């Protein structure tokens, strides 16, 4: 895989932390930054995919109306309160 160089500006404290992590792991600062960047990108891609799936599900009519969901949650909370009060 080919690589490209990018340049970023960041606070000196962040650079110090990256250096400390790199030394502790016996890795280069570049490796630490690349690893962190890849993890962030993977997480954001997963997050966006989930949002897209949820939107598609709603568009297909598979969602639960807000009012219905809130009524169900309220009932669960009330059941829990009653159960707690009966156990005292």
N, CA, C and O atoms as a CHARMM CRD file, in Angstrom:
* protein
*
  352
    1    1 UNK  N      0.84500  -1.16900   0.00000 PROA 1      0.00000
    2    1 UNK  CA     0.00000   0.00000   0.00000 PROA 1      0.00000
    3    1 UNK  C      0.89600   1.23900   0.00000 PROA 1      0.00000
    4    1 UNK  O      1.88600   1.29800   0.72900 PROA 1      0.00000
    5    2 UNK  N      0.54700   2.20900  -0.80700 PROA 2      0.00000
    6    2 UNK  CA     1.35200   3.42300  -0.85300 PROA 2      0.00000
    7    2 UNK  C      0.98700   4.33000   0.31700 PROA 2      0.00000
    8    2 UNK  O     -0.12400   4.27500   0.84500 PROA 2      0.00000
    9    3 UNK  N      1.92100   5.14400   0.69800 PROA 3      0.00000
   10    3 UNK  CA     1.68000   6.08000   1.78600 PROA 3      0.00000
   11    3 UNK  C      1.86300   7.49800   1.28700 PROA 3      0.00000
   12    3 UNK  O      2.54100   7.74000   0.28800 PROA 3      0.00000
   13    4 UNK  N      1.25200   8.42500   1.99200 PROA 4      0.00000
   14    4 UNK  CA     1.39000   9.83500   1.68800 PROA 4      0.00000
   15    4 UNK  C      1.70500  10.57000   2.97800 PROA 4      0.00000
   16    4 UNK  O      1.35400  10.11300   4.06600 PROA 4      0.00000
   17    5 UNK  N      2.35100  11.68200   2.85400 PROA 5      0.00000
   18    5 UNK  CA     2.68400  12.50300   3.99800 PROA 5      0.00000
   19    5 UNK  C      1.63200  13.58500   4.17000 PROA 5      0.00000
   20    5 UNK  O      1.23000  14.24000   3.20800 PROA 5      0.00000
   21    6 UNK  N      1.18700  13.76300   5.43000 PROA 6      0.00000
   22    6 UNK  CA     0.31400  14.87700   5.76100 PROA 6      0.00000
   23    6 UNK  C      0.95400  15.61900   6.93300 PROA 6      0.00000
   24    6 UNK  O      1.75900  15.05900   7.67700 PROA 6      0.00000
   25    7 UNK  N      0.59200  16.84900   7.07800 PROA 7      0.00000
   26    7 UNK  CA     1.12200  17.66300   8.16000 PROA 7      0.00000
   27    7 UNK  C     -0.04000  18.19800   8.98100 PROA 7      0.00000
   28    7 UNK  O     -1.04300  18.65200   8.43000 PROA 7      0.00000
   29    8 UNK  N      0.09700  18.14400  10.29300 PROA 8      0.00000
   30    8 UNK  CA    -0.92500  18.71100  11.16600 PROA 8      0.00000
   31    8 UNK  C     -0.25600  19.62800  12.17900 PROA 8      0.00000
   32    8 UNK  O      0.94300  19.52800  12.43900 PROA 8      0.00000
   33    9 UNK  N     -1.04600  20.51000  12.73600 PROA 9      0.00000
   34    9 UNK  CA    -0.58700  21.34100  13.84000 PROA 9      0.00000
   35    9 UNK  C     -1.35000  20.88400  15.07400 PROA 9      0.00000
   36    9 UNK  O     -2.56300  20.67900  15.02800 PROA 9      0.00000
   37   10 UNK  N     -0.62700  20.72800  16.17500 PROA 10     0.00000
   38   10 UNK  CA    -1.26400  20.33800  17.41800 PROA 10     0.00000
   39   10 UNK  C     -0.50300  20.95900  18.57800 PROA 10     0.00000
   40   10 UNK  O      0.60800  21.46100  18.41000 PROA 10     0.00000
   41   11 UNK  N     -1.10300  20.92000  19.73100 PROA 11     0.00000
   42   11 UNK  CA    -0.48200  21.51000  20.91400 PROA 11     0.00000
   43   11 UNK  C      0.76800  20.73400  21.30200 PROA 11     0.00000
   44   11 UNK  O      0.85500  19.52200  21.10200 PROA 11     0.00000
   45   12 UNK  N      1.72500  21.45200  21.85700 PROA 12     0.00000
   46   12 UNK  CA     2.98000  20.79700  22.24600 PROA 12     0.00000
   47   12 UNK  C      2.74900  19.72300  23.29700 PROA 12     0.00000
   48   12 UNK  O      3.48100  18.73400  23.33900 PROA 12     0.00000
   49   13 UNK  N      1.74900  19.90100  24.14000 PROA 13     0.00000
   50   13 UNK  CA     1.44400  18.89000  25.14700 PROA 13     0.00000
   51   13 UNK  C      0.99700  17.57600  24.49800 PROA 13     0.00000
   52   13 UNK  O      1.31600  16.49000  24.98400 PROA 13     0.00000
   53   14 UNK  N      0.26300  17.69100  23.40400 PROA 14     0.00000
   54   14 UNK  CA    -0.17000  16.49600  22.67500 PROA 14     0.00000
   55   14 UNK  C      1.03600  15.78500  22.07200 PROA 14     0.00000
   56   14 UNK  O      1.11300  14.55700  22.10500 PROA 14     0.00000
   57   15 UNK  N      1.96000  16.53500  21.53200 PROA 15     0.00000
   58   15 UNK  CA     3.17800  15.95100  20.95200 PROA 15     0.00000
   59   15 UNK  C      3.96900  15.22000  22.04200 PROA 15     0.00000
   60   15 UNK  O      4.49400  14.13200  21.80400 PROA 15     0.00000
   61   16 UNK  N      4.05400  15.81300  23.22700 PROA 16     0.00000
   62   16 UNK  CA     4.76200  15.16900  24.34200 PROA 16     0.00000
   63   16 UNK  C      4.08500  13.86100  24.72600 PROA 16     0.00000
   64   16 UNK  O      4.76200  12.86800  24.99000 PROA 16     0.00000
   65   17 UNK  N      2.76200  13.85000  24.75900 PROA 17     0.00000
   66   17 UNK  CA     2.02500  12.63000  25.10800 PROA 17     0.00000
   67   17 UNK  C      2.23500  11.54200  24.05300 PROA 17     0.00000
   68   17 UNK  O      2.41500  10.37000  24.38100 PROA 17     0.00000
   69   18 UNK  N      2.20800  11.94700  22.79100 PROA 18     0.00000
   70   18 UNK  CA     2.46200  10.98500  21.70700 PROA 18     0.00000
   71   18 UNK  C      3.85600  10.39400  21.86100 PROA 18     0.00000
   72   18 UNK  O      4.03800   9.18400  21.72500 PROA 18     0.00000
   73   19 UNK  N      4.84300  11.24200  22.14600 PROA 19     0.00000
   74   19 UNK  CA     6.21100  10.77300  22.34000 PROA 19     0.00000
   75   19 UNK  C      6.32200   9.81500  23.50800 PROA 19     0.00000
   76   19 UNK  O      7.02400   8.80700  23.42100 PROA 19     0.00000
   77   20 UNK  N      5.63300  10.11900  24.60600 PROA 20     0.00000
   78   20 UNK  CA     5.67300   9.24800  25.78500 PROA 20     0.00000
   79   20 UNK  C      5.05700   7.88200  25.47100 PROA 20     0.00000
   80   20 UNK  O      5.58800   6.84700  25.87400 PROA 20     0.00000
   81   21 UNK  N      3.95300   7.89100  24.76100 PROA 21     0.00000
   82   21 UNK  CA     3.31400   6.62600  24.37800 PROA 21     0.00000
   83   21 UNK  C      4.23800   5.82900  23.46400 PROA 21     0.00000
   84   21 UNK  O      4.41000   4.62200  23.63400 PROA 21     0.00000
   85   22 UNK  N      4.82400   6.51400  22.50300 PROA 22     0.00000
   86   22 UNK  CA     5.72100   5.84300  21.55100 PROA 22     0.00000
   87   22 UNK  C      6.89900   5.19700  22.27800 PROA 22     0.00000
   88   22 UNK  O      7.25200   4.05200  21.99700 PROA 22     0.00000
   89   23 UNK  N      7.50300   5.92500  23.20600 PROA 23     0.00000
   90   23 UNK  CA     8.63700   5.36300  23.96100 PROA 23     0.00000
   91   23 UNK  C      8.19700   4.16600  24.79800 PROA 23     0.00000
   92   23 UNK  O      8.89000   3.15000  24.84600 PROA 23     0.00000
   93   24 UNK  N      7.05100   4.28500  25.45500 PROA 24     0.00000
   94   24 UNK  CA     6.55600   3.19000  26.29700 PROA 24     0.00000
   95   24 UNK  C      6.25500   1.93900  25.47700 PROA 24     0.00000
   96   24 UNK  O      6.41000   0.82100  25.96800 PROA 24     0.00000
   97   25 UNK  N      5.83300   2.12000  24.25500 PROA 25     0.00000
   98   25 UNK  CA     5.48600   0.99100  23.39000 PROA 25     0.00000
   99   25 UNK  C      6.64600   0.56600  22.49100 PROA 25     0.00000
  100   25 UNK  O      6.53200  -0.39300  21.72800 PROA 25     0.00000
  101   26 UNK  N      7.75000   1.28200  22.58900 PROA 26     0.00000
  102   26 UNK  CA     8.90400   1.04500  21.72500 PROA 26     0.00000
  103   26 UNK  C      8.49700   1.11700  20.25400 PROA 26     0.00000
  104   26 UNK  O      8.85400   0.26400  19.44100 PROA 26     0.00000
  105   27 UNK  N      7.74500   2.15800  19.94800 PROA 27     0.00000
  106   27 UNK  CA     7.26500   2.42100  18.58800 PROA 27     0.00000
  107   27 UNK  C      7.64100   3.83900  18.20300 PROA 27     0.00000
  108   27 UNK  O      8.09400   4.61900  19.04000 PROA 27     0.00000
  109   28 UNK  N      7.45300   4.16700  16.94700 PROA 28     0.00000
  110   28 UNK  CA     7.70200   5.53900  16.50000 PROA 28     0.00000
  111   28 UNK  C      6.46300   6.39700  16.77600 PROA 28     0.00000
  112   28 UNK  O      5.35500   5.88800  16.94600 PROA 28     0.00000
  113   29 UNK  N      6.68700   7.70900  16.81400 PROA 29     0.00000
  114   29 UNK  CA     5.54200   8.60900  16.96100 PROA 29     0.00000
  115   29 UNK  C      4.60400   8.45100  15.77300 PROA 29     0.00000
  116   29 UNK  O      3.38500   8.51400  15.93200 PROA 29     0.00000
  117   30 UNK  N      5.16000   8.24600  14.58400 PROA 30     0.00000
  118   30 UNK  CA     4.33200   8.03600  13.40800 PROA 30     0.00000
  119   30 UNK  C      3.41300   6.82900  13.57900 PROA 30     0.00000
  120   30 UNK  O      2.24100   6.88300  13.20600 PROA 30     0.00000
  121   31 UNK  N      3.94400   5.73300  14.14400 PROA 31     0.00000
  122   31 UNK  CA     3.13600   4.53400  14.35200 PROA 31     0.00000
  123   31 UNK  C      1.98700   4.82400  15.30300 PROA 31     0.00000
  124   31 UNK  O      0.85700   4.39900  15.06300 PROA 31     0.00000
  125   32 UNK  N      2.26800   5.54400  16.38100 PROA 32     0.00000
  126   32 UNK  CA     1.22900   5.87900  17.36800 PROA 32     0.00000
  127   32 UNK  C      0.13800   6.73300  16.72000 PROA 32     0.00000
  128   32 UNK  O     -1.05200   6.48100  16.90900 PROA 32     0.00000
  129   33 UNK  N      0.54700   7.73200  15.96400 PROA 33     0.00000
  130   33 UNK  CA    -0.42300   8.61600  15.30700 PROA 33     0.00000
  131   33 UNK  C     -1.24700   7.84200  14.28100 PROA 33     0.00000
  132   33 UNK  O     -2.46800   7.99200  14.22800 PROA 33     0.00000
  133   34 UNK  N     -0.59800   7.02300  13.47400 PROA 34     0.00000
  134   34 UNK  CA    -1.30100   6.22700  12.45900 PROA 34     0.00000
  135   34 UNK  C     -2.29700   5.28000  13.11600 PROA 34     0.00000
  136   34 UNK  O     -3.42800   5.14300  12.64800 PROA 34     0.00000
  137   35 UNK  N     -1.88200   4.62500  14.20000 PROA 35     0.00000
  138   35 UNK  CA    -2.77200   3.70200  14.91300 PROA 35     0.00000
  139   35 UNK  C     -3.98400   4.44300  15.47500 PROA 35     0.00000
  140   35 UNK  O     -5.11700   3.98500  15.32900 PROA 35     0.00000
  141   36 UNK  N     -3.74700   5.58500  16.11600 PROA 36     0.00000
  142   36 UNK  CA    -4.84100   6.37300  16.68400 PROA 36     0.00000
  143   36 UNK  C     -5.78200   6.86100  15.59100 PROA 36     0.00000
  144   36 UNK  O     -7.00200   6.81000  15.74900 PROA 36     0.00000
  145   37 UNK  N     -5.22600   7.32700  14.49900 PROA 37     0.00000
  146   37 UNK  CA    -6.02600   7.82200  13.38500 PROA 37     0.00000
  147   37 UNK  C     -6.87400   6.69800  12.78400 PROA 37     0.00000
  148   37 UNK  O     -8.04900   6.89900  12.47900 PROA 37     0.00000
  149   38 UNK  N     -6.28300   5.53200  12.61600 PROA 38     0.00000
  150   38 UNK  CA    -7.03100   4.40200  12.04600 PROA 38     0.00000
  151   38 UNK  C     -8.16600   3.96900  12.96500 PROA 38     0.00000
  152   38 UNK  O     -9.26500   3.67000  12.49800 PROA 38     0.00000
  153   39 UNK  N     -7.90300   3.93500  14.27400 PROA 39     0.00000
  154   39 UNK  CA    -8.96100   3.58000  15.22100 PROA 39     0.00000
  155   39 UNK  C    -10.10900   4.58600  15.15900 PROA 39     0.00000
  156   39 UNK  O    -11.27800   4.20000  15.17200 PROA 39     0.00000
  157   40 UNK  N     -9.77800   5.86300  15.09400 PROA 40     0.00000
  158   40 UNK  CA   -10.79400   6.91200  15.01700 PROA 40     0.00000
  159   40 UNK  C    -11.61800   6.76800  13.73200 PROA 40     0.00000
  160   40 UNK  O    -12.84600   6.84900  13.76400 PROA 40     0.00000
  161   41 UNK  N    -10.94700   6.55900  12.62600 PROA 41     0.00000
  162   41 UNK  CA   -11.64100   6.42000  11.34100 PROA 41     0.00000
  163   41 UNK  C    -12.55600   5.19600  11.35600 PROA 41     0.00000
  164   41 UNK  O    -13.69500   5.27100  10.89500 PROA 41     0.00000
  165   42 UNK  N    -12.06900   4.07400  11.88000 PROA 42     0.00000
  166   42 UNK  CA   -12.88700   2.86500  11.96500 PROA 42     0.00000
  167   42 UNK  C    -14.12000   3.09800  12.83200 PROA 42     0.00000
  168   42 UNK  O    -15.21900   2.67400  12.47500 PROA 42     0.00000
  169   43 UNK  N    -13.94400   3.76900  13.96800 PROA 43     0.00000
  170   43 UNK  CA   -15.06600   4.04100  14.87000 PROA 43     0.00000
  171   43 UNK  C    -16.09600   4.94000  14.19300 PROA 43     0.00000
  172   43 UNK  O    -17.29600   4.67800  14.27800 PROA 43     0.00000
  173   44 UNK  N    -15.64400   5.98800  13.52900 PROA 44     0.00000
  174   44 UNK  CA   -16.56500   6.90500  12.86500 PROA 44     0.00000
  175   44 UNK  C    -17.29400   6.21700  11.71400 PROA 44     0.00000
  176   44 UNK  O    -18.48100   6.46600  11.50100 PROA 44     0.00000
  177   45 UNK  N    -16.60900   5.36800  10.97800 PROA 45     0.00000
  178   45 UNK  CA   -17.24300   4.63000   9.88100 PROA 45     0.00000
  179   45 UNK  C    -18.33000   3.71000  10.42900 PROA 45     0.00000
  180   45 UNK  O    -19.41300   3.61600   9.85100 PROA 45     0.00000
  181   46 UNK  N    -18.04700   3.02700  11.54600 PROA 46     0.00000
  182   46 UNK  CA   -19.02400   2.14700  12.18600 PROA 46     0.00000
  183   46 UNK  C    -20.22800   2.95200  12.64800 PROA 46     0.00000
  184   46 UNK  O    -21.37100   2.54700  12.43900 PROA 46     0.00000
  185   47 UNK  N    -19.96700   4.09600  13.28000 PROA 47     0.00000
  186   47 UNK  CA   -21.01800   4.97400  13.78100 PROA 47     0.00000
  187   47 UNK  C    -21.90900   5.45900  12.63500 PROA 47     0.00000
  188   47 UNK  O    -23.13400   5.39100  12.73200 PROA 47     0.00000
  189   48 UNK  N    -21.30200   5.94700  11.55900 PROA 48     0.00000
  190   48 UNK  CA   -22.07100   6.44600  10.42500 PROA 48     0.00000
  191   48 UNK  C    -22.87100   5.33400   9.74800 PROA 48     0.00000
  192   48 UNK  O    -23.99500   5.55700   9.29900 PROA 48     0.00000
  193   49 UNK  N    -22.29400   4.14800   9.67700 PROA 49     0.00000
  194   49 UNK  CA   -23.01800   3.01200   9.09400 PROA 49     0.00000
  195   49 UNK  C    -24.25900   2.69300   9.92800 PROA 49     0.00000
  196   49 UNK  O    -25.32500   2.41200   9.38200 PROA 49     0.00000
  197   50 UNK  N    -24.11300   2.73800  11.24000 PROA 50     0.00000
  198   50 UNK  CA   -25.25800   2.49500  12.12200 PROA 50     0.00000
  199   50 UNK  C    -26.35500   3.52500  11.93000 PROA 50     0.00000
  200   50 UNK  O    -27.53800   3.18400  11.90900 PROA 50     0.00000
  201   51 UNK  N    -25.97400   4.76600  11.79200 PROA 51     0.00000
  202   51 UNK  CA   -26.95600   5.83000  11.56200 PROA 51     0.00000
  203   51 UNK  C    -27.67200   5.60300  10.23500 PROA 51     0.00000
  204   51 UNK  O    -28.89200   5.74500  10.15300 PROA 51     0.00000
  205   52 UNK  N    -26.91400   5.25000   9.19500 PROA 52     0.00000
  206   52 UNK  CA   -27.51900   5.01400   7.88500 PROA 52     0.00000
  207   52 UNK  C    -28.48100   3.82400   7.93600 PROA 52     0.00000
  208   52 UNK  O    -29.54800   3.86500   7.32300 PROA 52     0.00000
  209   53 UNK  N    -28.11400   2.77900   8.65600 PROA 53     0.00000
  210   53 UNK  CA   -29.00000   1.61600   8.79700 PROA 53     0.00000
  211   53 UNK  C    -30.26900   1.98800   9.55200 PROA 53     0.00000
  212   53 UNK  O    -31.36300   1.55600   9.18900 PROA 53     0.00000
  213   54 UNK  N    -30.12100   2.79000  10.60200 PROA 54     0.00000
  214   54 UNK  CA   -31.28700   3.21200  11.37800 PROA 54     0.00000
  215   54 UNK  C    -32.21400   4.08100  10.53400 PROA 54     0.00000
  216   54 UNK  O    -33.43400   3.93000  10.59400 PROA 54     0.00000
  217   55 UNK  N    -31.64000   4.98600   9.75200 PROA 55     0.00000
  218   55 UNK  CA   -32.45600   5.83700   8.88700 PROA 55     0.00000
  219   55 UNK  C    -33.19100   5.00600   7.84200 PROA 55     0.00000
  220   55 UNK  O    -34.36500   5.25400   7.56500 PROA 55     0.00000
  221   56 UNK  N    -32.51300   4.02800   7.26400 PROA 56     0.00000
  222   56 UNK  CA   -33.15200   3.16000   6.26900 PROA 56     0.00000
  223   56 UNK  C    -34.28200   2.35900   6.91400 PROA 56     0.00000
  224   56 UNK  O    -35.33700   2.16500   6.31000 PROA 56     0.00000
  225   57 UNK  N    -34.05700   1.90200   8.13000 PROA 57     0.00000
  226   57 UNK  CA   -35.07600   1.15300   8.85900 PROA 57     0.00000
  227   57 UNK  C    -36.30900   2.02000   9.11600 PROA 57     0.00000
  228   57 UNK  O    -37.44200   1.56800   8.95200 PROA 57     0.00000
  229   58 UNK  N    -36.07700   3.26100   9.51900 PROA 58     0.00000
  230   58 UNK  CA   -37.19900   4.17700   9.74900 PROA 58     0.00000
  231   58 UNK  C    -37.95100   4.46200   8.46200 PROA 58     0.00000
  232   58 UNK  O    -39.18100   4.50300   8.44900 PROA 58     0.00000
  233   59 UNK  N    -37.21300   4.65800   7.38400 PROA 59     0.00000
  234   59 UNK  CA   -37.85300   4.92600   6.08600 PROA 59     0.00000
  235   59 UNK  C    -38.66900   3.73700   5.61100 PROA 59     0.00000
  236   59 UNK  O    -39.64200   3.90300   4.87600 PROA 59     0.00000
  237   60 UNK  N    -38.27700   2.53500   6.02800 PROA 60     0.00000
  238   60 UNK  CA   -39.00700   1.32200   5.65100 PROA 60     0.00000
  239   60 UNK  C    -40.17900   1.05200   6.59400 PROA 60     0.00000
  240   60 UNK  O    -40.86700   0.04000   6.46500 PROA 60     0.00000
  241   61 UNK  N    -40.40000   1.96600   7.54400 PROA 61     0.00000
  242   61 UNK  CA   -41.53100   1.81900   8.46200 PROA 61     0.00000
  243   61 UNK  C    -41.28300   0.84700   9.59900 PROA 61     0.00000
  244   61 UNK  O    -42.23500   0.37400  10.22100 PROA 61     0.00000
  245   62 UNK  N    -40.03100   0.53900   9.88500 PROA 62     0.00000
  246   62 UNK  CA   -39.70700  -0.42900  10.93000 PROA 62     0.00000
  247   62 UNK  C    -39.45800   0.21200  12.29600 PROA 62     0.00000
  248   62 UNK  O    -39.10500  -0.47700  13.25300 PROA 62     0.00000
  249   63 UNK  N    -39.64100   1.51900  12.38600 PROA 63     0.00000
  250   63 UNK  CA   -39.37600   2.21200  13.64000 PROA 63     0.00000
  251   63 UNK  C    -40.55400   2.13400  14.59200 PROA 63     0.00000
  252   63 UNK  O    -41.64700   1.70700  14.22000 PROA 63     0.00000
  253   64 UNK  N    -40.31600   2.55000  15.82000 PROA 64     0.00000
  254   64 UNK  CA   -41.35800   2.63300  16.83700 PROA 64     0.00000
  255   64 UNK  C    -41.66300   4.11500  17.03700 PROA 64     0.00000
  256   64 UNK  O    -40.74800   4.90400  17.27400 PROA 64     0.00000
  257   65 UNK  N    -42.92800   4.50300  16.94600 PROA 65     0.00000
  258   65 UNK  CA   -43.26900   5.91500  17.15900 PROA 65     0.00000
  259   65 UNK  C    -42.80100   6.39100  18.53800 PROA 65     0.00000
  260   65 UNK  O    -42.86400   5.65200  19.52100 PROA 65     0.00000
  261   66 UNK  N    -42.33700   7.62400  18.58600 PROA 66     0.00000
  262   66 UNK  CA   -41.78700   8.19500  19.80900 PROA 66     0.00000
  263   66 UNK  C    -42.75800   8.06700  20.98800 PROA 66     0.00000
  264   66 UNK  O    -42.36500   7.65900  22.08000 PROA 66     0.00000
  265   67 UNK  N    -44.00700   8.41300  20.76300 PROA 67     0.00000
  266   67 UNK  CA   -45.00000   8.37600  21.84400 PROA 67     0.00000
  267   67 UNK  C    -45.16300   6.95700  22.38900 PROA 67     0.00000
  268   67 UNK  O    -45.28100   6.76600  23.59900 PROA 67     0.00000
  269   68 UNK  N    -45.16900   5.98100  21.51300 PROA 68     0.00000
  270   68 UNK  CA   -45.31700   4.58500  21.92800 PROA 68     0.00000
  271   68 UNK  C    -44.11000   4.13500  22.75000 PROA 68     0.00000
  272   68 UNK  O    -44.26000   3.46000  23.76800 PROA 68     0.00000
  273   69 UNK  N    -42.93700   4.50700  22.30700 PROA 69     0.00000
  274   69 UNK  CA   -41.72500   4.14700  23.02600 PROA 69     0.00000
  275   69 UNK  C    -41.69400   4.79400  24.40800 PROA 69     0.00000
  276   69 UNK  O    -41.36500   4.13800  25.39600 PROA 69     0.00000
  277   70 UNK  N    -42.03600   6.07700  24.47700 PROA 70     0.00000
  278   70 UNK  CA   -42.03100   6.77300  25.76200 PROA 70     0.00000
  279   70 UNK  C    -43.05100   6.17500  26.72300 PROA 70     0.00000
  280   70 UNK  O    -42.78700   6.07800  27.92100 PROA 70     0.00000
  281   71 UNK  N    -44.22100   5.77100  26.20900 PROA 71     0.00000
  282   71 UNK  CA   -45.23700   5.13500  27.05300 PROA 71     0.00000
  283   71 UNK  C    -44.71000   3.81000  27.59800 PROA 71     0.00000
  284   71 UNK  O    -44.92900   3.48300  28.76500 PROA 71     0.00000
  285   72 UNK  N    -44.02100   3.05500  26.75900 PROA 72     0.00000
  286   72 UNK  CA   -43.45700   1.77700  27.19100 PROA 72     0.00000
  287   72 UNK  C    -42.37500   1.98300  28.24600 PROA 72     0.00000
  288   72 UNK  O    -42.31700   1.24400  29.22900 PROA 72     0.00000
  289   73 UNK  N    -41.53100   2.96600  28.05200 PROA 73     0.00000
  290   73 UNK  CA   -40.47500   3.25300  29.02600 PROA 73     0.00000
  291   73 UNK  C    -41.09000   3.71700  30.34600 PROA 73     0.00000
  292   73 UNK  O    -40.65100   3.29800  31.41700 PROA 73     0.00000
  293   74 UNK  N    -42.09400   4.57400  30.27100 PROA 74     0.00000
  294   74 UNK  CA   -42.76600   5.03700  31.49500 PROA 74     0.00000
  295   74 UNK  C    -43.36500   3.86800  32.26400 PROA 74     0.00000
  296   74 UNK  O    -43.26800   3.81500  33.49000 PROA 74     0.00000
  297   75 UNK  N    -43.97500   2.94300  31.55800 PROA 75     0.00000
  298   75 UNK  CA   -44.56900   1.76900  32.21100 PROA 75     0.00000
  299   75 UNK  C    -43.48900   0.91100  32.88000 PROA 75     0.00000
  300   75 UNK  O    -43.68000   0.42500  33.99400 PROA 75     0.00000
  301   76 UNK  N    -42.35900   0.73000  32.19600 PROA 76     0.00000
  302   76 UNK  CA   -41.26000  -0.02900  32.79900 PROA 76     0.00000
  303   76 UNK  C    -40.73500   0.65700  34.06200 PROA 76     0.00000
  304   76 UNK  O    -40.44100  -0.00200  35.05900 PROA 76     0.00000
  305   77 UNK  N    -40.62200   1.97000  34.01000 PROA 77     0.00000
  306   77 UNK  CA   -40.15800   2.71500  35.19000 PROA 77     0.00000
  307   77 UNK  C    -41.16700   2.58400  36.32100 PROA 77     0.00000
  308   77 UNK  O    -40.79100   2.33800  37.46700 PROA 77     0.00000
  309   78 UNK  N    -42.44000   2.74800  36.00600 PROA 78     0.00000
  310   78 UNK  CA   -43.47400   2.62600  37.04100 PROA 78     0.00000
  311   78 UNK  C    -43.51200   1.22700  37.63700 PROA 78     0.00000
  312   78 UNK  O    -43.69000   1.07800  38.84600 PROA 78     0.00000
  313   79 UNK  N    -43.34900   0.20200  36.81200 PROA 79     0.00000
  314   79 UNK  CA   -43.29000  -1.17400  37.31700 PROA 79     0.00000
  315   79 UNK  C    -42.13000  -1.34100  38.28500 PROA 79     0.00000
  316   79 UNK  O    -42.26300  -1.97400  39.33200 PROA 79     0.00000
  317   80 UNK  N    -40.99600  -0.76700  37.92300 PROA 80     0.00000
  318   80 UNK  CA   -39.79800  -0.86300  38.77300 PROA 80     0.00000
  319   80 UNK  C    -40.01500  -0.13700  40.10000 PROA 80     0.00000
  320   80 UNK  O    -39.60200  -0.62300  41.15300 PROA 80     0.00000
  321   81 UNK  N    -40.66100   1.02000  40.04600 PROA 81     0.00000
  322   81 UNK  CA   -40.95000   1.77100  41.27500 PROA 81     0.00000
  323   81 UNK  C    -41.88800   0.97800  42.16500 PROA 81     0.00000
  324   81 UNK  O    -41.65800   0.86600  43.36900 PROA 81     0.00000
  325   82 UNK  N    -42.94500   0.42500  41.58200 PROA 82     0.00000
  326   82 UNK  CA   -43.89500  -0.37300  42.36700 PROA 82     0.00000
  327   82 UNK  C    -43.21500  -1.60100  42.97700 PROA 82     0.00000
  328   82 UNK  O    -43.46800  -1.94600  44.13100 PROA 82     0.00000
  329   83 UNK  N    -42.36500  -2.25100  42.20800 PROA 83     0.00000
  330   83 UNK  CA   -41.65000  -3.42000  42.70600 PROA 83     0.00000
  331   83 UNK  C    -40.73100  -3.04100  43.86200 PROA 83     0.00000
  332   83 UNK  O    -40.63700  -3.76900  44.85100 PROA 83     0.00000
  333   84 UNK  N    -40.05800  -1.90800  43.73700 PROA 84     0.00000
  334   84 UNK  CA   -39.15800  -1.43800  44.79500 PROA 84     0.00000
  335   84 UNK  C    -39.95500  -1.08800  46.05400 PROA 84     0.00000
  336   84 UNK  O    -39.53900  -1.40800  47.16800 PROA 84     0.00000
  337   85 UNK  N    -41.10800  -0.42600  45.86900 PROA 85     0.00000
  338   85 UNK  CA   -41.93400  -0.04700  47.01500 PROA 85     0.00000
  339   85 UNK  C    -42.50200  -1.28400  47.71900 PROA 85     0.00000
  340   85 UNK  O    -42.61400  -1.29600  48.94500 PROA 85     0.00000
  341   86 UNK  N    -42.86100  -2.32000  46.96200 PROA 86     0.00000
  342   86 UNK  CA   -43.40500  -3.55800  47.55200 PROA 86     0.00000
  343   86 UNK  C    -42.34700  -4.35700  48.30400 PROA 86     0.00000
  344   86 UNK  O    -42.67900  -5.13100  49.20100 PROA 86     0.00000
  345   87 UNK  N    -41.07600  -4.17900  47.94600 PROA 87     0.00000
  346   87 UNK  CA   -40.00300  -4.91700  48.58900 PROA 87     0.00000
  347   87 UNK  C    -39.47700  -4.22900  49.84300 PROA 87     0.00000
  348   87 UNK  O    -38.60800  -4.76900  50.52800 PROA 87     0.00000
  349   88 UNK  N    -39.98900  -3.05800  50.14400 PROA 88     0.00000
  350   88 UNK  CA   -39.49700  -2.34700  51.34100 PROA 88     0.00000
  351   88 UNK  C    -40.31000  -2.67900  52.54400 PROA 88     0.00000
  352   88 UNK  O    -40.03800  -2.17200  53.63200 PROA 88     0.00000
